[in-house]
Amino acid sequence: MAELSTFEEYRTRLWGVAYRITGSVADADDAVQETWLRWQALPDGEARNPRAYLTTVISRICYDQLGSARSRRETYVGPWLPEPVVGDDRVLDPQDRVTLDESVGIALLTVLERLTPAERTAFVLHDVFAVPFGEIAEVVGRSPDSVRQLASRARKHVRATGAPRRSVDRGQHRQAVEAFLAAVTGGDFDGLMAVLDPDVVWRSDGGGKVTAARIPVTGHEKVARFVHRLTERGYDPERMAVLVRDVNGAPGLVFVDTVGEQAAVLSFTVGEDGRITGIDAILNPEKLRHLDLGAL
């Protein structure tokens, strides 16, 4: 039986791989558990390179999941956004801090939804985790040269979509989020306009479970008016807490009512000039059920 200590050494990396490939906390958790069961059944010494073996196993599990997930998302009501990771160290593997901003942000994960399962898997494994093409070939059942082409196509697609990049400065990012929050809670329309980029895009994922915009809202004036209307209708400071928390590795907002039964998670993309270029609002309760609202 393979050792638990070896598996635990790579658990954070494995979860990070699974989450980036699937965009789902629940699916990532299931994939890690399945990988552990397969590792546990492996005779001692069978895997000469545990890191490579475990990465291949969990990647294959996630690659297989993507097929069924893709068909479900084609019938999804409104925009599909990934399940958010709030204040969770599993996305903060020290080995991957260099690529964290681009690899785990809600904005980029949403762009990855447009790739084929093979392209997405190749992109995540090669561009984020530096897995050799030969090992990726075992996951997707292609030749190394074919995998190289998959990763190249995925990379070009990501660049072509203009996937937003976060500001390099974490402090600047947080400052923008706090300015947004102050404007929203203070009813400061001009302040809200000032912190939004002229071409800002608001996406909201209600999944047909709660009220949400089914198409993106674009432009700082439209977004500001949209947010202002939402605040007037639904924000009551006596029953709702708004918390600044890390969302997928960067400062974001979590809205929680006083009984902890409802929530909304907002992820922000901030440009180099300190203005918000993108807001992704996850409202679908099924995508938030993994959160321990009382502990936030």
Secondary structure, 3 states (H helix, E strand, C coil): CCCHHHHHHHHHHHHHHHHHHHCCHHHHHHHHHHHHHHHHCCCCCCCCCHHHHHHHHHHHHHHHHHHHHHHHHHCCCCCCCCCCCECCHHHCCHHHHHHHHHHCCHHHHHHHCCCCHHHHHHHHHHHHCCCCHHHHHHHHCCCHHHHHHHHHHHHHHHHHCCCCCCCCCHHHHHHHHHHHHHHHHCCCHHHHHHHEEEEEEEEEECCCCCCCCCCCEECHHHHHHHHHHHHHHHCCCCCEEEEEEEECCEEEEEEEECCCCCEEEEEEEECCCCCEEEEEEECCHHHCCCCCHHHC
